[in-house]
């Protein structure tokens, strides 16, 4: 990504995700990582901060908190920058989750994996993907949060 920085064209984005995205998603769905978000208390913190600015700074169309990651279909409002919104969500939730866990240091990966939704077809694709992710990962109802 350093050699070919974003923003990518839709073609380049598809090529990247076909090469690497599916493999990465399969690792996440298989539970590789700390699975900290499988804890109800940590999941509640992430949900709280995802919803904190819903309908004021960002519109969250759909979201799911998985054991190792979060998917959210978000629309920044009123010229808000997605990077700033994500910084706030990640910063506040990491502080609270680290407090719950009795740990310190990084909680989230420094980079977000984001896309610009350019049309209704892409919107429906991501909406379906988020909706189906818990089932694909073999999670039972209630083991995740779906909005």
CORUR-V25389 format. One record per residue. N is the residue number from 1. RES is the residue in one letter. SS is DSSP state (h for helix, s for strand, l for the rest). PSI is psi in radians with two decimals (NA if undefined). OMEGA is omega as a letter, one per 30 degrees, with the letter a starting at -180 (NA if undefined). Layout:
[[N;RES;SS;PSI;OMEGA] [N;RES;SS;PSI;OMEGA]]
//
This chain:
[[1;X;l;-0.49;l] [2;X;l;-0.65;a] [3;X;l;-0.35;a] [4;X;l;1.29;a] [5;X;l;2.74;l] [6;X;l;2.78;g] [7;X;l;2.49;l] [8;X;l;2.67;l] [9;X;l;2.80;l] [10;X;h;-0.64;a] [11;X;h;-0.83;a] [12;X;h;-0.71;l] [13;X;h;-0.81;l] [14;X;h;-0.76;a] [15;X;h;-0.76;l] [16;X;h;-0.86;a] [17;X;h;-0.54;l] [18;X;h;-0.60;a] [19;X;h;-0.71;a] [20;X;h;-0.57;a] [21;X;h;-0.80;a] [22;X;h;-0.73;l] [23;X;h;-0.79;l] [24;X;h;-0.81;l] [25;X;h;-0.68;l] [26;X;h;-0.68;l] [27;X;h;-0.79;l] [28;X;h;-0.81;a] [29;X;h;-0.49;l] [30;X;l;-0.12;l] [31;X;l;0.29;l] [32;X;l;2.30;a] [33;X;l;-2.97;a] [34;X;l;-0.37;a] [35;X;l;0.50;a] [36;X;h;-0.58;a] [37;X;h;0.03;l] [38;X;h;-0.24;l] [39;X;l;2.23;a] [40;X;h;-0.71;a] [41;X;h;-0.70;l] [42;X;h;-0.70;l] [43;X;h;-0.68;l] [44;X;h;-0.66;l] [45;X;h;-0.78;l] [46;X;h;-0.76;l] [47;X;h;-0.78;l] [48;X;h;-0.82;a] [49;X;h;-0.44;l] [50;X;h;-0.70;a] [51;X;h;-0.19;a] [52;X;l;-0.74;a] [53;X;l;0.34;l] [54;X;s;2.22;l] [55;X;l;-0.01;l] [56;X;l;-0.86;l] [57;X;l;-0.40;a] [58;X;s;2.57;l] [59;X;s;2.10;l] [60;X;s;1.91;a] [61;X;s;-0.63;a] [62;X;s;2.53;l] [63;X;s;2.67;l] [64;X;s;2.43;l] [65;X;s;1.97;l] [66;X;l;2.97;a] [67;X;l;-0.52;a] [68;X;l;-0.08;a] [69;X;l;3.03;a] [70;X;s;2.45;l] [71;X;s;2.30;l] [72;X;s;2.30;l] [73;X;s;1.77;a] [74;X;s;2.57;l] [75;X;s;1.90;l] [76;X;s;2.46;a] [77;X;l;2.71;l] [78;X;l;0.79;l] [79;X;l;0.41;l] [80;X;l;2.60;l] [81;X;l;2.26;a] [82;X;h;-0.66;a] [83;X;h;-0.67;l] [84;X;h;-0.68;l] [85;X;h;-0.81;l] [86;X;h;-0.68;l] [87;X;h;-0.75;l] [88;X;h;-0.80;a] [89;X;h;-0.85;a] [90;X;h;-0.71;a] [91;X;h;-0.88;a] [92;X;h;-0.76;a] [93;X;h;-0.60;l] [94;X;h;-0.69;l] [95;X;h;-0.84;a] [96;X;h;-0.73;l] [97;X;h;-0.70;l] [98;X;h;-0.67;l] [99;X;h;-0.79;l] [100;X;h;-0.75;a] [101;X;h;-0.20;a] [102;X;l;0.55;a] [103;X;l;3.10;l] [104;X;l;2.99;l] [105;X;l;-2.96;a] [106;X;l;2.38;l] [107;X;l;-0.71;l] [108;X;l;2.72;l] [109;X;l;2.54;a] [110;X;l;-0.45;a] [111;X;l;2.53;l] [112;X;l;2.69;a] [113;X;l;1.59;a] [114;X;l;2.78;a] [115;X;l;2.65;l] [116;X;l;2.19;l] [117;X;l;2.06;a] [118;X;l;-0.29;a] [119;X;l;3.06;a] [120;X;h;-0.65;l] [121;X;h;-0.79;l] [122;X;h;-0.70;l] [123;X;h;-0.85;a] [124;X;h;-0.64;l] [125;X;h;-0.89;a] [126;X;h;-0.65;l] [127;X;h;-0.84;l] [128;X;h;-0.76;a] [129;X;h;-0.83;l] [130;X;h;-0.78;a] [131;X;h;-0.64;a] [132;X;h;-0.22;a] [133;X;h;-0.78;l] [134;X;h;-0.74;l] [135;X;h;-0.75;l] [136;X;h;-0.62;a] [137;X;l;-0.04;l] [138;X;l;0.41;l] [139;X;l;2.55;l] [140;X;l;2.70;l] [141;X;l;2.42;a] [142;X;l;-0.24;l] [143;X;l;0.07;a] [144;X;l;3.02;l] [145;X;s;2.25;a] [146;X;s;2.24;l] [147;X;l;NA;NA]]
//
